[in-house]
Amino acid sequence: MTGMWLAPAMFVGVFVLLFLGYPVAFSLGGVALAFAAVGVELGFFDWHLFYAMPERIFGIMSNFVLLAVPYFIFMGVMLERARLAEDLLTAFGKLFGPVRGGLAVGVVFVGILIAAATGVVGASVVAMGSISLPVMLKYGYSKRLACGTILAAGTLGQIIPPSIVLVVLSDQLGVSTGSLFVGAMIPGLMLAGAYAVYAFGVALVRPAEAPALPSSGESFGRVLLGIGTALVPPLLLIFLVLGSIFAGVATPTEAGAVGALGATLLAAVRGRLDRGVIRLAAVETAKLTTMVAFLLIGSTMFALVFRGLNGDLWIEQILTSLPGGRIGLLFAANLAVFVLGFFLDFFEIAFILVPLLVPAASLLGIDLVWFGVMLGANLQTSFLTPPFGPALFFLRGVAPPQVTTADLYRAVIPFVIIQLIILGLVIAFPGIVVR
């Protein structure tokens, strides 16, 4: 007799603690220790397996791929402090504003650039919400279109490289981060294009919801000069970071280090770098990196005990015997990620669920790069979906008083549908994910 029956109880224990409000990392570690003790008493678990924990923790701390995470976080916070979003929104607002729906399309373009320059979603949503939302509402944009566009464009950092989501997924899937970056580029741009088409569509069907803004009075040449001034620095940074990765000149970690330095220099050139900005960027980077490290340690301990109780065999047996084979696994995986996204952060999903899916996906011959891009697109959807989508809370914190939580829920529904359509296209046409 084995302790396989204890494995599903471990999941129940984790989710009970999560819903009681305990931190995820400590919930994972605590449940692992408790079930290890039960397993040892019942003779189902060999406590000598814990000898492997120091080596595994050392492996986490020395993981070169995950070293890219603090670099990209630092780069994102530094660019947010350098007011990159503010400059871009001002420039694109002058160019697209005089066209119906143009300001919404400008927000989407800014979302693409910020995503490609930072990969940090929270900063994107907050920056665009605090700057563009009051302007859009002032000139008569409907709350539904204004809020929905900002929320959707702000979450593009989940799928458009250099995405922290993709960095973490590459580690959990055991595939190259660069391959995931390349594979996610076309789906990310398709998603952004669909947002822009929707904004123009609303302007055509319901013009009162997306009015044209008054002309700024500046000449077209001066507007283009302003756009060039705002665009050149982030484009140069994107070229240094993504170009070096795609060309094979640098690893994502090395490119992230270059990006962090470039963002710091950009803030200095614009006169927006001081000791307070450096301290804020360092503290935010340390906090998020520490959270990721503790999550990894907790999930590693959970995985060690889970496998010691033969839970991996239980999961593999369930996933590989689903009706429909590969299709059944893809349906179950996407449903699980989508539902868990209502309650858990993407780090938690990546560290708890993804390691359980990978062995079954490999056995069924699924391309793990494509699988990772698909999961990334799904995670982005969950990041936006009511009632617990994190992006909703980011925007709620900076939205004017007349914008209610219910307004945000209604605003985001069309964009969630667009995301699900793009996710469906990625699943139906794997060739969209370029290798």
Secondary structure, DSSP 8 states (H G I E B T S, - for coil): --STTHHHHHHHHHHHHHHTT--HHHHHHHHHHHHHHHHHHHT---GGGGGGHHHHHHHHHT-TTTTHHHHHHHHHHHHHHTTHHHHHHHHHHHHHTTSTTHHHHHHHHHHHHHHHHT--HHHHHHHHHHHHHHHHHHTT--HHHHHHHHHHHHGGGGTSSS-HHHHHHHHHHTS-HHHHHHHHHHHHHHHHHHHHHHHHHHHHH-GGGS---------HHHHHHHHHHHHHHHHHHHIIIIIHHHTTSS-HHHHHHHHHHHHHHHHHHTT---HHHHHHHHHHHHHHHHHHHHHHHHHHHHHHHHHHTTHHHHHHHHHHTSTTTHHHHHHHHHHHHHHHTTTS-HHHHHHHTHHHHHHHHHHTT--HHHHHHHHHHHHHHHHH-TTT-HHHHHHHHHS-TT--HHHHHHHHHHHHHHHHHHHHHHHH-GGGS--
